[in-house]
Amino acid sequence: MIYVEFIGVFIVGVAAGFALGVWYLRRQLQNTQMDEKQVLAMARSMGVNLNQKQLQTVMRHMKQNLPARKSPLGALAKNKPQLSGQASKEKPKTGKRRTK
């Protein structure tokens, strides 16, 4: 009987540790900010040489794509799917046919 309790506690501990690790990693990734030197070093390690204009473009995209910290959904709150203009203007079909 005591072995069952140990196994149960072990499983709960592993699950709690995993959840805590995921939470901590996400928090660290949200707070990560790269400066221009780090971006250049990363690009060079991938074999790409960025000029000043490309570097500014990369930095601008990185700033635009930061998740919203106030919303728990982050980027999902900004990128809601929208209906196309054609689909939103169509009238719903009732199934009845018009006759003359």
C-alpha positions, 0 to 999 in steps of 0.5 A, a space after each residue: 500500500 505504501 508503494 502506491 502512495 510513493 508512486 502517486 506522489 512521484 507522478 504528482 511531483 513530475 507533473 508539477 515540475 513539468 508545469 513549473 518548468 514550462 511556466 518558467 521557460 515561457 516567462 523567460 522567453 517573453 522577457 528576452 530582448 536582443 540588441 543589434 549586436 546579438 542579432 548580428 552575431 546570430 545572423 553571422 552564425 547562420 551564414 548571413 551578413 546583414 547590412 544596416 537596412 536589413 538589420 533595422 528591418 529585423 529589429 522593427 519586425 522583432 519589436 512588432 511581433 512581441 506578445 502583448 503582455 497585458 493579454 493572457 492570449 498574447 499575439 492571439 488577441 491581436 490576430 483574430 480571424 476576420 471574415 472576408 468581405 464577400 462572406 459577411 455580405 451574403 444573406 443566410 439561406 433559409 432553404 425555401 425556394 422563391 416561385 413566380 
